[in-house]
């Protein structure tokens, strides 16, 4: 019997996929080992979205390579920084978009990977920020429809791939039947859902999901899509079943957004978001901004900080990081030194801290920080609701 061990630092969509792979291997006679040393195969889920996570992932690969096990590296790191993976000569590399290739690990497949149900939870309780049995995740898509000049994520996650809407609704129906109280509609670029299928788009999917007796957290919605669907989406956001709304803006400056390859529509969303803030004080609104983007002025960054401070409950402040395979790496643009970016990030955080009700963290998915961010949200909702 083949034994395997999984270790990872990947984000939610790929934790769900790794759980599905775990079930696939067990369904085909493999067994889970308790340690790396006691396994025949080690699967390393490797994130490359931020340099801190790159370093962490490389450390996981290095440790796996010290054993006699076959090492399989999976995730976004192979697409973002392939040289970092190849340096350690793993036995097999599976990029995030080709995750179905895990089926190649099993010589005589008796239960195909496609017959393993989509997962709504992680493999381990330790992978949760705050574990809640009644809160589940439904993956509606992977990949991204955008092509932002600075973004390493697209290199790792690949093109948009949406799940059929009927399949999603059946999964949610079953979770509601089981008594699940909260569902997170998740993915890499959820607002683009369905644009690759030519059928139901994100607002229509959301409208269908709202018919079920569950609360919803809406994750990873690009500001471009929110503006495109504004006439339909914002009325839906007034529904009290929606408890969290994550809108990714990155910047407010028209010049910067156009340079990034994003639509310059963020400022146009302000009155819609302001109305939503007033009508749904209990709704937790989350966003991300980039500080230290090449050529960005401090005035442009202050404008973005003031914008999010007036609207959002949780703000992730990302210091710009350069990845060599991104388009911006080959562009003729001024890159700020690391010390200057750090100074600007600290300035942005200090400004946001003037409002004690805003939950703030740095980009890079620092785990304990994210755990601390989750804890106050329920009390914040209750306070806002009254």
Secondary structure as GFF3:
##gff-version 3
##sequence-region A 1 386
A	DSSP	beta_strand	3	8	.	.	.	ID=ss1
A	DSSP	alpha_helix	12	27	.	.	.	ID=ss2
A	DSSP	beta_strand	31	32	.	.	.	ID=ss3
A	DSSP	beta_strand	41	46	.	.	.	ID=ss4
A	DSSP	alpha_helix	51	65	.	.	.	ID=ss5
A	DSSP	beta_strand	70	75	.	.	.	ID=ss6
A	DSSP	alpha_helix	77	80	.	.	.	ID=ss7
A	DSSP	alpha_helix	82	86	.	.	.	ID=ss8
A	DSSP	beta_strand	92	95	.	.	.	ID=ss9
A	DSSP	three_ten_helix	96	105	.	.	.	ID=ss10
A	DSSP	three_ten_helix	113	115	.	.	.	ID=ss11
A	DSSP	three_ten_helix	125	127	.	.	.	ID=ss12
A	DSSP	beta_strand	135	139	.	.	.	ID=ss13
A	DSSP	beta_strand	141	142	.	.	.	ID=ss14
A	DSSP	alpha_helix	153	157	.	.	.	ID=ss15
A	DSSP	beta_strand	161	162	.	.	.	ID=ss16
A	DSSP	alpha_helix	165	177	.	.	.	ID=ss17
A	DSSP	beta_strand	182	186	.	.	.	ID=ss18
A	DSSP	three_ten_helix	190	192	.	.	.	ID=ss19
A	DSSP	alpha_helix	202	209	.	.	.	ID=ss20
A	DSSP	beta_strand	215	222	.	.	.	ID=ss21
A	DSSP	alpha_helix	223	228	.	.	.	ID=ss22
A	DSSP	alpha_helix	230	237	.	.	.	ID=ss23
A	DSSP	beta_strand	242	248	.	.	.	ID=ss24
A	DSSP	alpha_helix	254	260	.	.	.	ID=ss25
A	DSSP	three_ten_helix	267	269	.	.	.	ID=ss26
A	DSSP	alpha_helix	270	279	.	.	.	ID=ss27
A	DSSP	beta_strand	284	291	.	.	.	ID=ss28
A	DSSP	alpha_helix	298	309	.	.	.	ID=ss29
A	DSSP	beta_strand	314	319	.	.	.	ID=ss30
A	DSSP	three_ten_helix	327	330	.	.	.	ID=ss31
A	DSSP	alpha_helix	338	352	.	.	.	ID=ss32
A	DSSP	beta_strand	359	362	.	.	.	ID=ss33
A	DSSP	alpha_helix	367	375	.	.	.	ID=ss34
A	DSSP	alpha_helix	377	385	.	.	.	ID=ss35
###
